Amino acid sequence: MTPWQELFFWIAVSLIFTFYTWGMYLAVMNLKANKKKLNAISKCFAYPLLYVGVTADVLYNLTLGTIIFLELPHQFLLTDRLESHLKEPGWRGKVARWFCRNLLDPFDPKGRHCDAD
């Protein structure tokens, strides 16, 4: 594999992992919004999905979150990392606010997942 092929491979893996993790976030937020409607059968599917989603979040934070923010993680969840940077005026704060405003807050049932505003 040439260096360019390897670079494109890792970019593709990163994008797929990003879509997967965000999809899991959307699924978990939908379950959160409808938790009172869950019966025993749907809970049998919902709880494992929750654990898979949290695991994806932790792995995303430890891998791509580290690359995106150019720092080792001090938190397990990406949301916690984003919240730690929200008030910063520099580029990390801008990236954190972008993630929250565009990918997380609009889809949280409360309307504010990481309270970017």
JOGIUR-V365382 format. One record per residue. N is the residue number from 0. SS is DSSP state (~ for helix, > for strand, _ for the rest). PHI is phi in whole degrees, -180 to 180 (none if undefined). D_LAST is the distance of its C-alpha to the last C-alpha in Angstrom with 2 decimals. Layout:
n=N ss=SS phi=PHI d_last=D_LAST
n=N ss=SS phi=PHI d_last=D_LAST
This chain:
n=0 ss=_ phi=none d_last=44.88
n=1 ss=_ phi=-75 d_last=44.17
n=2 ss=~ phi=-58 d_last=41.22
n=3 ss=~ phi=-67 d_last=39.61
n=4 ss=~ phi=-64 d_last=40.15
n=5 ss=~ phi=-65 d_last=38.68
n=6 ss=~ phi=-61 d_last=35.57
n=7 ss=~ phi=-64 d_last=35.13
n=8 ss=~ phi=-60 d_last=35.81
n=9 ss=~ phi=-70 d_last=33.03
n=10 ss=~ phi=-65 d_last=30.56
n=11 ss=~ phi=-63 d_last=31.63
n=12 ss=~ phi=-60 d_last=31.36
n=13 ss=~ phi=-63 d_last=27.82
n=14 ss=~ phi=-66 d_last=26.77
n=15 ss=~ phi=-63 d_last=28.62
n=16 ss=~ phi=-65 d_last=27.06
n=17 ss=~ phi=-64 d_last=23.54
n=18 ss=~ phi=-62 d_last=24.43
n=19 ss=~ phi=-62 d_last=26.12
n=20 ss=~ phi=-65 d_last=23.34
n=21 ss=~ phi=-67 d_last=20.75
n=22 ss=~ phi=-61 d_last=23.47
n=23 ss=~ phi=-65 d_last=23.94
n=24 ss=~ phi=-61 d_last=20.27
n=25 ss=~ phi=-61 d_last=20.61
n=26 ss=~ phi=-64 d_last=23.86
n=27 ss=~ phi=-66 d_last=22.62
n=28 ss=~ phi=-67 d_last=19.72
n=29 ss=~ phi=-66 d_last=22.43
n=30 ss=~ phi=-63 d_last=24.64
n=31 ss=~ phi=-62 d_last=22.04
n=32 ss=~ phi=-67 d_last=21.62
n=33 ss=_ phi=-115 d_last=25.43
n=34 ss=~ phi=-61 d_last=26.57
n=35 ss=~ phi=-74 d_last=28.68
n=36 ss=~ phi=-90 d_last=30.55
n=37 ss=_ phi=-73 d_last=31.63
n=38 ss=_ phi=-98 d_last=35.34
n=39 ss=~ phi=-61 d_last=37.31
n=40 ss=~ phi=-66 d_last=37.96
n=41 ss=~ phi=-67 d_last=34.39
n=42 ss=~ phi=-66 d_last=33.28
n=43 ss=~ phi=-63 d_last=35.84
n=44 ss=~ phi=-90 d_last=33.92
n=45 ss=~ phi=-71 d_last=30.39
n=46 ss=~ phi=-66 d_last=30.69
n=47 ss=~ phi=-62 d_last=32.08
n=48 ss=~ phi=-63 d_last=29.38
n=49 ss=~ phi=-61 d_last=26.77
n=50 ss=~ phi=-67 d_last=28.63
n=51 ss=~ phi=-65 d_last=28.93
n=52 ss=~ phi=-64 d_last=25.20
n=53 ss=~ phi=-66 d_last=24.38
n=54 ss=~ phi=-63 d_last=27.15
n=55 ss=~ phi=-62 d_last=25.81
n=56 ss=~ phi=-62 d_last=22.35
n=57 ss=~ phi=-63 d_last=24.18
n=58 ss=~ phi=-63 d_last=26.45
n=59 ss=~ phi=-63 d_last=23.73
n=60 ss=~ phi=-62 d_last=21.93
n=61 ss=~ phi=-71 d_last=25.35
n=62 ss=~ phi=-105 d_last=26.48
n=63 ss=~ phi=-69 d_last=24.16
n=64 ss=~ phi=-61 d_last=21.19
n=65 ss=~ phi=-65 d_last=23.63
n=66 ss=~ phi=-70 d_last=24.62
n=67 ss=~ phi=-62 d_last=21.19
n=68 ss=~ phi=-96 d_last=20.00
n=69 ss=_ phi=50 d_last=23.58
n=70 ss=_ phi=-157 d_last=23.68
n=71 ss=_ phi=-71 d_last=25.28
n=72 ss=_ phi=-72 d_last=23.12
n=73 ss=_ phi=-109 d_last=22.73
n=74 ss=_ phi=-131 d_last=21.31
n=75 ss=_ phi=-84 d_last=22.77
n=76 ss=_ phi=-95 d_last=19.85
n=77 ss=~ phi=-62 d_last=17.63
n=78 ss=~ phi=-58 d_last=14.52
n=79 ss=~ phi=-64 d_last=15.59
n=80 ss=~ phi=-65 d_last=16.07
n=81 ss=~ phi=-60 d_last=12.68
n=82 ss=~ phi=-61 d_last=11.10
n=83 ss=~ phi=-70 d_last=13.69
n=84 ss=~ phi=-105 d_last=12.60
n=85 ss=_ phi=-56 d_last=8.79
n=86 ss=_ phi=-85 d_last=9.53
n=87 ss=_ phi=-75 d_last=12.55
n=88 ss=_ phi=-81 d_last=13.25
n=89 ss=_ phi=-80 d_last=15.82
n=90 ss=~ phi=-67 d_last=16.32
n=91 ss=~ phi=-64 d_last=15.39
n=92 ss=~ phi=-64 d_last=11.83
n=93 ss=~ phi=-65 d_last=11.82
n=94 ss=~ phi=-65 d_last=13.50
n=95 ss=~ phi=-61 d_last=11.30
n=96 ss=~ phi=-64 d_last=8.11
n=97 ss=~ phi=-63 d_last=10.72
n=98 ss=~ phi=-57 d_last=12.11
n=99 ss=~ phi=-65 d_last=9.19
n=100 ss=~ phi=-69 d_last=8.16
n=101 ss=~ phi=-100 d_last=11.91
n=102 ss=~ phi=-114 d_last=13.89
n=103 ss=~ phi=-113 d_last=12.49
n=104 ss=~ phi=-56 d_last=9.85
n=105 ss=~ phi=-62 d_last=12.08
n=106 ss=~ phi=-109 d_last=15.07
n=107 ss=_ phi=-82 d_last=14.34
n=108 ss=_ phi=-56 d_last=16.30
n=109 ss=_ phi=-79 d_last=13.71
n=110 ss=_ phi=88 d_last=11.21
n=111 ss=_ phi=-143 d_last=8.79
n=112 ss=_ phi=-84 d_last=10.74
n=113 ss=_ phi=-124 d_last=8.88
n=114 ss=_ phi=53 d_last=5.63
n=115 ss=_ phi=-74 d_last=3.81
n=116 ss=_ phi=-105 d_last=0.00
